[in-house]
């Protein structure tokens, strides 16, 4: 299992409630893709969302957002967590 | 206190050891700027580093990297953590 940070930019109309709803939909479908969304961070002012997930590969991470709500990331980067 | 995600792109020569050393230097100077670095994630292939910190403001977050090792971020985004 690998760790991915996905980056959404230029997202109009970010609200905490809208993101919580989208995240809930991600969580509902993630298991069948072998993905676990761990955290997300956002800025409405900067129109940016960052999601951290564990996934078998980049395609699986992308598939969760695509199926859950269609709000796919602009970039998905496989990352290592520092210590 | 606010939460900031800083983004470093096009960073040449990322190694786990080099980042751990830079992070150690951040931690050594962060207190006098009122900053706490919490986590970081990186991709050597994508030449990208993402650091999450608590700071009183964006300038303080930037000042830690500047003083510790000079590797300042390309972007610093004030973020809210989702739940």
Backbone of each chain as nested JSON, in Angstrom:
{
  "chains": [
    {"id": "A", "residues": [
      {"number": 1, "name": "UNK", "atoms": {"N": [0.859, -1.195, 0.0], "CA": [0.0, 0.0, 0.0], "C": [0.894, 1.244, 0.0]}},
      {"number": 2, "name": "UNK", "atoms": {"N": [0.512, 2.208, -0.787], "CA": [1.31, 3.432, -0.873], "C": [0.472, 4.626, -0.411]}},
      {"number": 3, "name": "UNK", "atoms": {"N": [1.158, 5.72, -0.215], "CA": [0.508, 6.934, 0.276], "C": [0.472, 7.963, -0.857]}},
      {"number": 4, "name": "UNK", "atoms": {"N": [-0.674, 8.593, -1.033], "CA": [-0.838, 9.569, -2.112], "C": [-1.415, 10.864, -1.563]}},
      {"number": 5, "name": "UNK", "atoms": {"N": [-0.897, 11.969, -2.082], "CA": [-1.483, 13.283, -1.793], "C": [-2.115, 13.758, -3.089]}},
      {"number": 6, "name": "UNK", "atoms": {"N": [-3.415, 13.989, -3.061], "CA": [-4.012, 14.532, -4.279], "C": [-4.336, 16.005, -4.086]}},
      {"number": 7, "name": "UNK", "atoms": {"N": [-4.203, 16.729, -5.186], "CA": [-4.29, 18.189, -5.156], "C": [-5.378, 18.635, -6.124]}},
      {"number": 8, "name": "UNK", "atoms": {"N": [-6.317, 19.367, -5.576], "CA": [-7.395, 19.961, -6.377], "C": [-7.184, 21.479, -6.355]}},
      {"number": 9, "name": "UNK", "atoms": {"N": [-7.095, 22.093, -7.491], "CA": [-6.929, 23.557, -7.545], "C": [-8.082, 24.175, -8.316]}},
      {"number": 10, "name": "UNK", "atoms": {"N": [-8.25, 25.478, -8.095], "CA": [-9.294, 26.239, -8.795], "C": [-10.679, 25.632, -8.592]}},
      {"number": 11, "name": "UNK", "atoms": {"N": [-10.937, 25.206, -7.346], "CA": [-12.235, 24.631, -7.003], "C": [-13.146, 25.758, -6.525]}},
      {"number": 12, "name": "UNK", "atoms": {"N": [-14.175, 26.017, -7.275], "CA": [-15.103, 27.099, -6.914], "C": [-16.086, 26.626, -5.847]}},
      {"number": 13, "name": "UNK", "atoms": {"N": [-16.447, 27.534, -4.953], "CA": [-17.532, 27.287, -4.016], "C": [-17.246, 26.273, -2.929]}},
      {"number": 14, "name": "UNK", "atoms": {"N": [-15.993, 26.213, -2.47], "CA": [-15.67, 25.296, -1.37], "C": [-16.382, 25.739, -0.092]}},
      {"number": 15, "name": "UNK", "atoms": {"N": [-17.078, 24.806, 0.534], "CA": [-17.636, 25.038, 1.873], "C": [-17.269, 23.833, 2.738]}},
      {"number": 16, "name": "UNK", "atoms": {"N": [-17.145, 24.026, 4.037], "CA": [-16.865, 22.889, 4.927], "C": [-17.925, 21.803, 4.787]}},
      {"number": 17, "name": "UNK", "atoms": {"N": [-19.188, 22.211, 4.661], "CA": [-20.279, 21.236, 4.577], "C": [-20.205, 20.457, 3.258]}},
      {"number": 18, "name": "UNK", "atoms": {"N": [-19.929, 21.163, 2.169], "CA": [-19.83, 20.493, 0.873], "C": [-18.691, 19.492, 0.837]}},
      {"number": 19, "name": "UNK", "atoms": {"N": [-17.561, 19.878, 1.44], "CA": [-16.415, 18.958, 1.479], "C": [-16.689, 17.768, 2.385]}},
      {"number": 20, "name": "UNK", "atoms": {"N": [-17.343, 18.015, 3.503], "CA": [-17.649, 16.906, 4.409], "C": [-18.56, 15.899, 3.709]}},
      {"number": 21, "name": "UNK", "atoms": {"N": [-19.488, 16.425, 2.931], "CA": [-20.411, 15.545, 2.191], "C": [-19.644, 14.744, 1.125]}},
      {"number": 22, "name": "UNK", "atoms": {"N": [-18.771, 15.428, 0.389], "CA": [-17.975, 14.741, -0.636], "C": [-17.066, 13.691, 0.007]}},
      {"number": 23, "name": "UNK", "atoms": {"N": [-16.483, 14.051, 1.131], "CA": [-15.593, 13.111, 1.834], "C": [-16.377, 11.88, 2.294]}},
      {"number": 24, "name": "UNK", "atoms": {"N": [-17.585, 12.112, 2.757], "CA": [-18.423, 10.992, 3.196], "C": [-18.684, 10.04, 2.026]}},
      {"number": 25, "name": "UNK", "atoms": {"N": [-18.922, 10.631, 0.852], "CA": [-19.134, 9.788, -0.34], "C": [-17.858, 9.018, -0.719]}},
      {"number": 26, "name": "UNK", "atoms": {"N": [-16.708, 9.672, -0.574], "CA": [-15.439, 8.962, -0.813], "C": [-15.323, 7.745, 0.102]}},
      {"number": 27, "name": "UNK", "atoms": {"N": [-15.621, 7.971, 1.368], "CA": [-15.468, 6.905, 2.36], "C": [-16.429, 5.748, 2.067]}},
      {"number": 28, "name": "UNK", "atoms": {"N": [-17.59, 6.094, 1.522], "CA": [-18.576, 5.05, 1.216], "C": [-18.127, 4.114, 0.089]}},
      {"number": 29, "name": "UNK", "atoms": {"N": [-17.341, 4.643, -0.847], "CA": [-16.956, 3.804, -1.991], "C": [-15.489, 3.356, -1.963]}},
      {"number": 30, "name": "UNK", "atoms": {"N": [-14.706, 3.884, -1.034], "CA": [-13.259, 3.656, -1.077], "C": [-12.865, 2.19, -0.919]}},
      {"number": 31, "name": "UNK", "atoms": {"N": [-13.631, 1.461, -0.122], "CA": [-13.212, 0.1, 0.226], "C": [-13.106, -0.8, -0.999]}},
      {"number": 32, "name": "UNK", "atoms": {"N": [-14.034, -0.626, -1.917], "CA": [-13.988, -1.527, -3.073], "C": [-12.827, -1.22, -4.012]}},
      {"number": 33, "name": "UNK", "atoms": {"N": [-12.213, -0.041, -3.827], "CA": [-11.009, 0.287, -4.599], "C": [-9.733, 0.037, -3.78]}},
      {"number": 34, "name": "UNK", "atoms": {"N": [-9.9, -0.446, -2.563], "CA": [-8.738, -0.725, -1.713], "C": [-8.065, 0.53, -1.185]}},
      {"number": 35, "name": "UNK", "atoms": {"N": [-8.851, 1.609, -1.08], "CA": [-8.306, 2.926, -0.731], "C": [-8.818, 3.344, 0.653]}},
      {"number": 36, "name": "UNK", "atoms": {"N": [-7.967, 4.04, 1.403], "CA": [-8.393, 4.634, 2.67], "C": [-8.01, 6.109, 2.69]}},
      {"number": 37, "name": "UNK", "atoms": {"N": [-9.026, 6.971, 2.635], "CA": [-8.75, 8.402, 2.788], "C": [-8.489, 8.698, 4.252]}},
      {"number": 38, "name": "UNK", "atoms": {"N": [-7.366, 9.39, 4.505], "CA": [-6.917, 9.594, 5.874], "C": [-7.223, 11.001, 6.385]}},
      {"number": 39, "name": "UNK", "atoms": {"N": [-6.868, 12.002, 5.622], "CA": [-7.063, 13.389, 6.035], "C": [-7.311, 14.24, 4.804]}},
      {"number": 40, "name": "UNK", "atoms": {"N": [-7.892, 15.39, 5.019], "CA": [-7.874, 16.391, 3.948], "C": [-7.777, 17.787, 4.55]}},
      {"number": 41, "name": "UNK", "atoms": {"N": [-7.265, 18.677, 3.733], "CA": [-7.086, 20.072, 4.136], "C": [-7.543, 20.935, 2.972]}},
      {"number": 42, "name": "UNK", "atoms": {"N": [-8.069, 22.104, 3.286], "CA": [-8.599, 22.935, 2.21], "C": [-8.469, 24.412, 2.548]}},
      {"number": 43, "name": "UNK", "atoms": {"N": [-8.512, 25.191, 1.474], "CA": [-8.597, 26.638, 1.587], "C": [-9.639, 27.117, 0.597]}},
      {"number": 44, "name": "UNK", "atoms": {"N": [-10.732, 27.676, 1.121], "CA": [-11.752, 28.24, 0.223], "C": [-11.176, 29.448, -0.514]}},
      {"number": 45, "name": "UNK", "atoms": {"N": [-10.386, 30.269, 0.188], "CA": [-9.812, 31.463, -0.438], "C": [-8.889, 31.092, -1.597]}},
      {"number": 46, "name": "UNK", "atoms": {"N": [-8.09, 30.057, -1.393], "CA": [-7.143, 29.641, -2.426], "C": [-7.754, 28.621, -3.382]}},
      {"number": 47, "name": "UNK", "atoms": {"N": [-9.019, 28.263, -3.121], "CA": [-9.727, 27.303, -3.99], "C": [-8.952, 25.997, -4.143]}},
      {"number": 48, "name": "UNK", "atoms": {"N": [-8.399, 25.539, -3.021], "CA": [-7.527, 24.364, -3.067], "C": [-7.962, 23.321, -2.04]}},
      {"number": 49, "name": "UNK", "atoms": {"N": [-7.832, 22.058, -2.43], "CA": [-8.103, 20.932, -1.535], "C": [-6.961, 19.929, -1.686]}},
      {"number": 50, "name": "UNK", "atoms": {"N": [-6.522, 19.395, -0.561], "CA": [-5.466, 18.387, -0.529], "C": [-5.987, 17.188, 0.253]}},
      {"number": 51, "name": "UNK", "atoms": {"N": [-5.93, 16.02, -0.357], "CA": [-6.402, 14.799, 0.307], "C": [-5.242, 13.819, 0.424]}},
      {"number": 52, "name": "UNK", "atoms": {"N": [-5.127, 13.214, 1.578], "CA": [-4.099, 12.196, 1.803], "C": [-4.783, 10.84, 1.902]}},
      {"number": 53, "name": "UNK", "atoms": {"N": [-4.332, 9.892, 1.105], "CA": [-4.955, 8.566, 1.166], "C": [-3.919, 7.464, 0.992]}},
      {"number": 54, "name": "UNK", "atoms": {"N": [-4.267, 6.315, 1.512], "CA": [-3.513, 5.088, 1.233], "C": [-4.23, 4.364, 0.117]}},
      {"number": 55, "name": "UNK", "atoms": {"N": [-3.478, 3.92, -0.862], "CA": [-4.09, 3.26, -2.013], "C": [-3.075, 2.305, -2.629]}},
      {"number": 56, "name": "UNK", "atoms": {"N": [-3.56, 1.306, -3.354], "CA": [-2.626, 0.386, -4.017], "C": [-1.871, 1.069, -5.161]}},
      {"number": 57, "name": "UNK", "atoms": {"N": [-2.493, 2.069, -5.781], "CA": [-1.849, 2.794, -6.872], "C": [-2.635, 4.086, -7.148]}},
      {"number": 58, "name": "UNK", "atoms": {"N": [-2.071, 4.928, -8.001], "CA": [-2.651, 6.235, -8.305], "C": [-4.037, 6.104, -8.938]}},
      {"number": 59, "name": "UNK", "atoms": {"N": [-4.201, 5.093, -9.792], "CA": [-5.47, 4.912, -10.491], "C": [-6.601, 4.603, -9.507]}},
      {"number": 60, "name": "UNK", "atoms": {"N": [-6.299, 3.802, -8.499], "CA": [-7.316, 3.469, -7.502], "C": [-7.714, 4.714, -6.71]}},
      {"number": 61, "name": "UNK", "atoms": {"N": [-6.715, 5.523, -6.366], "CA": [-7.013, 6.758, -5.633], "C": [-7.917, 7.651, -6.468]}},
      {"number": 62, "name": "UNK", "atoms": {"N": [-7.612, 7.77, -7.748], "CA": [-8.426, 8.598, -8.643], "C": [-9.836, 8.041, -8.792]}},
      {"number": 63, "name": "UNK", "atoms": {"N": [-9.948, 6.723, -8.828], "CA": [-11.244, 6.08, -9.072], "C": [-12.253, 6.37, -7.963]}},
      {"number": 64, "name": "UNK", "atoms": {"N": [-11.756, 6.53, -6.742], "CA": [-12.677, 6.804, -5.626], "C": [-13.37, 8.152, -5.828]}},
      {"number": 65, "name": "UNK", "atoms": {"N": [-12.601, 9.204, -6.049], "CA": [-13.212, 10.526, -6.278], "C": [-14.128, 10.491, -7.502]}},
      {"number": 66, "name": "UNK", "atoms": {"N": [-13.681, 9.795, -8.553], "CA": [-14.475, 9.758, -9.796], "C": [-15.832, 9.116, -9.54]}},
      {"number": 67, "name": "UNK", "atoms": {"N": [-15.816, 8.015, -8.817], "CA": [-17.083, 7.323, -8.557], "C": [-17.933, 8.043, -7.517]}},
      {"number": 68, "name": "UNK", "atoms": {"N": [-17.295, 8.583, -6.497], "CA": [-18.038, 9.131, -5.354], "C": [-18.767, 10.416, -5.712]}},
      {"number": 69, "name": "UNK", "atoms": {"N": [-18.078, 11.324, -6.419], "CA": [-18.689, 12.647, -6.681], "C": [-18.184, 13.312, -7.942]}},
      {"number": 70, "name": "UNK", "atoms": {"N": [-17.241, 12.687, -8.63], "CA": [-16.768, 13.258, -9.891], "C": [-15.766, 14.384, -9.753]}},
      {"number": 71, "name": "UNK", "atoms": {"N": [-15.47, 14.768, -8.516], "CA": [-14.517, 15.857, -8.302], "C": [-13.101, 15.332, -8.269]}},
      {"number": 72, "name": "UNK", "atoms": {"N": [-12.554, 15.068, -9.458], "CA": [-11.232, 14.432, -9.525], "C": [-10.124, 15.469, -9.323]}},
      {"number": 73, "name": "UNK", "atoms": {"N": [-8.994, 14.982, -8.845], "CA": [-7.868, 15.863, -8.533], "C": [-7.137, 16.296, -9.794]}},
      {"number": 74, "name": "UNK", "atoms": {"N": [-6.467, 17.439, -9.694], "CA": [-5.602, 17.89, -10.788], "C": [-4.301, 17.112, -10.814]}},
      {"number": 75, "name": "UNK", "atoms": {"N": [-3.856, 16.74, -9.639], "CA": [-2.597, 15.99, -9.519], "C": [-2.738, 14.969, -8.416]}},
      {"number": 76, "name": "UNK", "atoms": {"N": [-2.129, 13.818, -8.596], "CA": [-2.029, 12.826, -7.523], "C": [-0.559, 12.436, -7.429]}},
      {"number": 77, "name": "UNK", "atoms": {"N": [0.024, 12.68, -6.281], "CA": [1.46, 12.458, -6.112], "C": [1.69, 11.372, -5.07]}},
      {"number": 78, "name": "UNK", "atoms": {"N": [2.437, 10.352, -5.459], "CA": [2.804, 9.329, -4.472], "C": [3.865, 9.915, -3.551]}},
      {"number": 79, "name": "UNK", "atoms": {"N": [3.588, 9.898, -2.266], "CA": [4.48, 10.551, -1.311], "C": [4.935, 9.579, -0.23]}},
      {"number": 80, "name": "UNK", "atoms": {"N": [6.024, 9.964, 0.405], "CA": [6.516, 9.297, 1.6], "C": [6.331, 10.266, 2.75]}},
      {"number": 81, "name": "UNK", "atoms": {"N": [5.884, 9.758, 3.881], "CA": [5.744, 10.639, 5.041], "C": [7.068, 10.757, 5.754]}},
      {"number": 82, "name": "UNK", "atoms": {"N": [7.461, 11.985, 6.07], "CA": [8.715, 12.219, 6.771], "C": [8.574, 12.043, 8.264]}},
      {"number": 83, "name": "UNK", "atoms": {"N": [9.698, 11.909, 8.929], "CA": [9.687, 11.704, 10.379], "C": [10.721, 12.625, 11.025]}}
    ]},
    {"id": "B", "residues": [
      {"number": 1, "name": "UNK", "atoms": {"N": [-3.935, 30.365, 16.577], "CA": [-2.954, 29.622, 15.767], "C": [-3.661, 29.043, 14.548]}},
      {"number": 2, "name": "UNK", "atoms": {"N": [-3.011, 29.13, 13.44], "CA": [-3.612, 28.62, 12.196], "C": [-2.747, 27.49, 11.639]}},
      {"number": 3, "name": "UNK", "atoms": {"N": [-3.322, 26.82, 10.672], "CA": [-2.653, 25.671, 10.068], "C": [-2.237, 26.046, 8.632]}},
      {"number": 4, "name": "UNK", "atoms": {"N": [-1.028, 25.695, 8.271], "CA": [-0.519, 26.036, 6.942], "C": [0.087, 24.799, 6.27]}},
      {"number": 5, "name": "UNK", "atoms": {"N": [-0.177, 24.688, 4.981], "CA": [0.485, 23.671, 4.166], "C": [1.435, 24.408, 3.244]}},
      {"number": 6, "name": "UNK", "atoms": {"N": [2.7, 24.102, 3.324], "CA": [3.61, 24.75, 2.385], "C": [4.061, 23.745, 1.33]}},
      {"number": 7, "name": "UNK", "atoms": {"N": [4.239, 24.275, 0.146], "CA": [4.497, 23.444, -1.03], "C": [5.809, 23.87, -1.67]}},
      {"number": 8, "name": "UNK", "atoms": {"N": [6.691, 22.905, -1.785], "CA": [7.98, 23.121, -2.464], "C": [7.953, 22.297, -3.744]}},
      {"number": 9, "name": "UNK", "atoms": {"N": [8.168, 22.912, -4.874], "CA": [8.19, 22.177, -6.145], "C": [9.552, 22.322, -6.811]}},
      {"number": 10, "name": "UNK", "atoms": {"N": [9.834, 21.425, -7.73], "CA": [11.082, 21.454, -8.491], "C": [12.321, 21.451, -7.597]}},
      {"number": 11, "name": "UNK", "atoms": {"N": [12.24, 20.628, -6.537], "CA": [13.361, 20.511, -5.613], "C": [14.269, 19.382, -6.091]}},
      {"number": 12, "name": "UNK", "atoms": {"N": [15.465, 19.753, -6.468], "CA": [16.408, 18.752, -6.975], "C": [17.079, 18.002, -5.827]}},
      {"number": 13, "name": "UNK", "atoms": {"N": [17.324, 16.728, -6.048], "CA": [18.159, 15.964, -5.124], "C": [17.531, 15.645, -3.782]}},
      {"number": 14, "name": "UNK", "atoms": {"N": [16.209, 15.448, -3.766], "CA": [15.549, 15.081, -2.51], "C": [16.012, 13.699, -2.064]}},
      {"number": 15, "name": "UNK", "atoms": {"N": [16.445, 13.62, -0.81], "CA": [16.715, 12.313, -0.191], "C": [16.042, 12.298, 1.175]}},
      {"number": 16, "name": "UNK", "atoms": {"N": [15.658, 11.122, 1.658], "CA": [15.072, 11.044, 2.998], "C": [15.997, 11.633, 4.051]}},
      {"number": 17, "name": "UNK", "atoms": {"N": [17.288, 11.355, 3.931], "CA": [18.245, 11.837, 4.928], "C": [18.375, 13.364, 4.883]}},
      {"number": 18, "name": "UNK", "atoms": {"N": [18.408, 13.899, 3.67], "CA": [18.52, 15.353, 3.52], "C": [17.307, 16.066, 4.092]}},
      {"number": 19, "name": "UNK", "atoms": {"N": [16.133, 15.495, 3.839], "CA": [14.915, 16.104, 4.37], "C": [14.846, 15.979, 5.886]}},
      {"number": 20, "name": "UNK", "atoms": {"N": [15.252, 14.831, 6.392], "CA": [15.22, 14.657, 7.849], "C": [16.139, 15.673, 8.517]}},
      {"number": 21, "name": "UNK", "atoms": {"N": [17.266, 15.931, 7.891], "CA": [18.213, 16.914, 8.429], "C": [17.627, 18.323, 8.376]}},
      {"number": 22, "name": "UNK", "atoms": {"N": [16.997, 18.657, 7.239], "CA": [16.372, 19.983, 7.103], "C": [15.24, 20.132, 8.119]}},
      {"number": 23, "name": "UNK", "atoms": {"N": [14.455, 19.058, 8.278], "CA": [13.334, 19.107, 9.224], "C": [13.847, 19.306, 10.65]}},
      {"number": 24, "name": "UNK", "atoms": {"N": [14.943, 18.649, 10.97], "CA": [15.538, 18.806, 12.305], "C": [15.933, 20.271, 12.547]}},
      {"number": 25, "name": "UNK", "atoms": {"N": [16.476, 20.9, 11.49], "CA": [16.856, 22.315, 11.621], "C": [15.617, 23.194, 11.795]}},
      {"number": 26, "name": "UNK", "atoms": {"N": [14.536, 22.855, 11.074], "CA": [13.27, 23.588, 11.269], "C": [12.827, 23.511, 12.722]}},
      {"number": 27, "name": "UNK", "atoms": {"N": [12.851, 22.297, 13.244], "CA": [12.368, 22.081, 14.611], "C": [13.229, 22.843, 15.616]}},
      {"number": 28, "name": "UNK", "atoms": {"N": [14.525, 22.959, 15.303], "CA": [15.422, 23.667, 16.223], "C": [15.116, 25.158, 16.314]}},
      {"number": 29, "name": "UNK", "atoms": {"N": [14.612, 25.748, 15.235], "CA": [14.389, 27.211, 15.249], "C": [12.912, 27.597, 15.317]}},
      {"number": 30, "name": "UNK", "atoms": {"N": [12.016, 26.614, 15.204], "CA": [10.595, 26.953, 15.048], "C": [9.995, 27.667, 16.259]}},
      {"number": 31, "name": "UNK", "atoms": {"N": [10.485, 27.323, 17.445], "CA": [9.835, 27.831, 18.647], "C": [9.898, 29.356, 18.738]}},
      {"number": 32, "name": "UNK", "atoms": {"N": [11.011, 29.923, 18.329], "CA": [11.114, 31.378, 18.477], "C": [10.231, 32.127, 17.486]}},
      {"number": 33, "name": "UNK", "atoms": {"N": [9.729, 31.405, 16.475], "CA": [8.772, 31.999, 15.543], "C": [7.335, 31.602, 15.888]}},
      {"number": 34, "name": "UNK", "atoms": {"N": [7.172, 30.829, 16.959], "CA": [5.83, 30.413, 17.372], "C": [5.216, 29.369, 16.461]}},
      {"number": 35, "name": "UNK", "atoms": {"N": [6.082, 28.604, 15.789], "CA": [5.636, 27.649, 14.764], "C": [5.88, 26.21, 15.239]}},
      {"number": 36, "name": "UNK", "atoms": {"N": [4.97, 25.314, 14.864], "CA": [5.177, 23.89, 15.126], "C": [4.994, 23.106, 13.832]}},
      {"number": 37, "name": "UNK", "atoms": {"N": [6.063, 22.555, 13.322], "CA": [5.949, 21.682, 12.149], "C": [5.414, 20.338, 12.602]}},
      {"number": 38, "name": "UNK", "atoms": {"N": [4.349, 19.877, 11.931], "CA": [3.635, 18.688, 12.372], "C": [3.995, 17.456, 11.531]}},
      {"number": 39, "name": "UNK", "atoms": {"N": [3.94, 17.596, 10.223], "CA": [4.192, 16.467, 9.326], "C": [4.8, 17.003, 8.037]}},
      {"number": 40, "name": "UNK", "atoms": {"N": [5.464, 16.11, 7.318], "CA": [5.798, 16.46, 5.936], "C": [5.748, 15.218, 5.067]}},
      {"number": 41, "name": "UNK", "atoms": {"N": [5.506, 15.456, 3.783], "CA": [5.405, 14.386, 2.805], "C": [6.215, 14.821, 1.595]}},
      {"number": 42, "name": "UNK", "atoms": {"N": [6.805, 13.843, 0.897], "CA": [7.648, 14.233, -0.226], "C": [7.639, 13.166, -1.305]}},
      {"number": 43, "name": "UNK", "atoms": {"N": [7.992, 13.627, -2.498], "CA": [8.222, 12.732, -3.626], "C": [9.504, 13.155, -4.316]}},
      {"number": 44, "name": "UNK", "atoms": {"N": [10.506, 12.288, -4.264], "CA": [11.748, 12.605, -4.972], "C": [11.49, 12.619, -6.477]}},
      {"number": 45, "name": "UNK", "atoms": {"N": [10.679, 11.684, -6.969], "CA": [10.393, 11.621, -8.401], "C": [9.712, 12.893, -8.899]}},
      {"number": 46, "name": "UNK", "atoms": {"N": [8.769, 13.377, -8.117], "CA": [8.015, 14.583, -8.504], "C": [8.698, 15.863, -8.03]}},
      {"number": 47, "name": "UNK", "atoms": {"N": [9.835, 15.686, -7.323], "CA": [10.596, 16.848, -6.819], "C": [9.73, 17.778, -5.982]}},
      {"number": 48, "name": "UNK", "atoms": {"N": [8.886, 17.164, -5.143], "CA": [7.917, 17.944, -4.374], "C": [8.0, 17.616, -2.891]}},
      {"number": 49, "name": "UNK", "atoms": {"N": [7.805, 18.656, -2.066], "CA": [7.746, 18.494, -0.612], "C": [6.552, 19.304, -0.099]}},
      {"number": 50, "name": "UNK", "atoms": {"N": [5.816, 18.713, 0.83], "CA": [4.66, 19.356, 1.443], "C": [4.862, 19.303, 2.952]}},
      {"number": 51, "name": "UNK", "atoms": {"N": [4.795, 20.458, 3.599], "CA": [4.96, 20.516, 5.054], "C": [3.698, 21.096, 5.675]}},
      {"number": 52, "name": "UNK", "atoms": {"N": [3.262, 20.49, 6.748], "CA": [2.101, 20.976, 7.48], "C": [2.593, 21.547, 8.804]}},
      {"number": 53, "name": "UNK", "atoms": {"N": [2.202, 22.785, 9.092], "CA": [2.629, 23.394, 10.357], "C": [1.547, 24.259, 10.949]}},
      {"number": 54, "name": "UNK", "atoms": {"N": [1.619, 24.408, 12.247], "CA": [0.812, 25.402, 12.952], "C": [1.664, 26.638, 13.121]}},
      {"number": 55, "name": "UNK", "atoms": {"N": [1.091, 27.79, 12.824], "CA": [1.854, 29.033, 12.908], "C": [0.899, 30.191, 13.162]}},
      {"number": 56, "name": "UNK", "atoms": {"N": [1.41, 31.269, 13.731], "CA": [0.54, 32.433, 13.947], "C": [0.141, 33.099, 12.63]}},
      {"number": 57, "name": "UNK", "atoms": {"N": [0.987, 32.99, 11.626], "CA": [0.693, 33.574, 10.307], "C": [1.665, 33.001, 9.271]}},
      {"number": 58, "name": "UNK", "atoms": {"N": [1.386, 33.318, 8.013], "CA": [2.174, 32.782, 6.894], "C": [3.652, 33.211, 6.973]}},
      {"number": 59, "name": "UNK", "atoms": {"N": [3.862, 34.459, 7.405], "CA": [5.227, 34.991, 7.465], "C": [6.08, 34.207, 8.472]}},
      {"number": 60, "name": "UNK", "atoms": {"N": [5.462, 33.839, 9.586], "CA": [6.192, 33.078, 10.603], "C": [6.558, 31.691, 10.075]}},
      {"number": 61, "name": "UNK", "atoms": {"N": [5.609, 31.074, 9.366], "CA": [5.886, 29.756, 8.776], "C": [7.052, 29.857, 7.792]}},
      {"number": 62, "name": "UNK", "atoms": {"N": [7.046, 30.9, 6.982], "CA": [8.122, 31.088, 6.002], "C": [9.46, 31.357, 6.685]}},
      {"number": 63, "name": "UNK", "atoms": {"N": [9.414, 32.095, 7.798], "CA": [10.647, 32.501, 8.478], "C": [11.419, 31.295, 9.022]}},
      {"number": 64, "name": "UNK", "atoms": {"N": [10.7, 30.26, 9.423], "CA": [11.386, 29.074, 9.967], "C": [12.262, 28.424, 8.901]}},
      {"number": 65, "name": "UNK", "atoms": {"N": [11.682, 28.122, 7.746], "CA": [12.479, 27.523, 6.663], "C": [13.631, 28.447, 6.255]}},
      {"number": 66, "name": "UNK", "atoms": {"N": [13.337, 29.742, 6.185], "CA": [14.37, 30.699, 5.75], "C": [15.558, 30.68, 6.694]}},
      {"number": 67, "name": "UNK", "atoms": {"N": [15.254, 30.678, 7.991], "CA": [16.347, 30.703, 8.979], "C": [17.036, 29.346, 9.101]}},
      {"number": 68, "name": "UNK", "atoms": {"N": [16.239, 28.273, 9.044], "CA": [16.791, 26.94, 9.336], "C": [17.726, 26.452, 8.239]}},
      {"number": 69, "name": "UNK", "atoms": {"N": [17.307, 26.629, 6.974], "CA": [18.111, 26.052, 5.889], "C": [17.977, 26.784, 4.564]}},
      {"number": 70, "name": "UNK", "atoms": {"N": [17.128, 27.811, 4.525], "CA": [17.018, 28.614, 3.305], "C": [16.159, 27.993, 2.22]}},
      {"number": 71, "name": "UNK", "atoms": {"N": [15.651, 26.78, 2.482], "CA": [14.806, 26.116, 1.47], "C": [13.358, 26.558, 1.619]}},
      {"number": 72, "name": "UNK", "atoms": {"N": [13.065, 27.744, 1.12], "CA": [11.722, 28.303, 1.321], "C": [10.731, 27.689, 0.337]}},
      {"number": 73, "name": "UNK", "atoms": {"N": [9.474, 27.702, 0.736], "CA": [8.421, 27.093, -0.073], "C": [8.029, 27.99, -1.244]}},
      {"number": 74, "name": "UNK", "atoms": {"N": [7.498, 27.369, -2.282], "CA": [6.947, 28.12, -3.41], "C": [5.596, 28.728, -3.056]}},
      {"number": 75, "name": "UNK", "atoms": {"N": [4.86, 28.006, -2.235], "CA": [3.529, 28.456, -1.821], "C": [3.319, 28.086, -0.375]}},
      {"number": 76, "name": "UNK", "atoms": {"N": [2.629, 28.94, 0.362], "CA": [2.192, 28.606, 1.713], "C": [0.698, 28.915, 1.764]}},
      {"number": 77, "name": "UNK", "atoms": {"N": [-0.107, 27.893, 2.031], "CA": [-1.559, 28.039, 1.981], "C": [-2.122, 27.803, 3.371]}},
      {"number": 78, "name": "UNK", "atoms": {"N": [-2.876, 28.785, 3.859], "CA": [-3.578, 28.568, 5.136], "C": [-4.715, 27.611, 4.898]}},
      {"number": 79, "name": "UNK", "atoms": {"N": [-4.735, 26.513, 5.633], "CA": [-5.723, 25.472, 5.399], "C": [-6.522, 25.163, 6.665]}},
      {"number": 80, "name": "UNK", "atoms": {"N": [-7.658, 24.564, 6.434], "CA": [-8.476, 23.995, 7.499], "C": [-8.425, 22.485, 7.326]}},
      {"number": 81, "name": "UNK", "atoms": {"N": [-8.305, 21.765, 8.425], "CA": [-8.317, 20.302, 8.328], "C": [-9.736, 19.804, 8.31]}},
      {"number": 82, "name": "UNK", "atoms": {"N": [-10.03, 18.921, 7.375], "CA": [-11.371, 18.368, 7.269], "C": [-11.594, 17.223, 8.227]}},
      {"number": 83, "name": "UNK", "atoms": {"N": [-12.849, 16.911, 8.415], "CA": [-13.201, 15.824, 9.338], "C": [-14.205, 14.887, 8.696]}}
    ]}
  ]
}
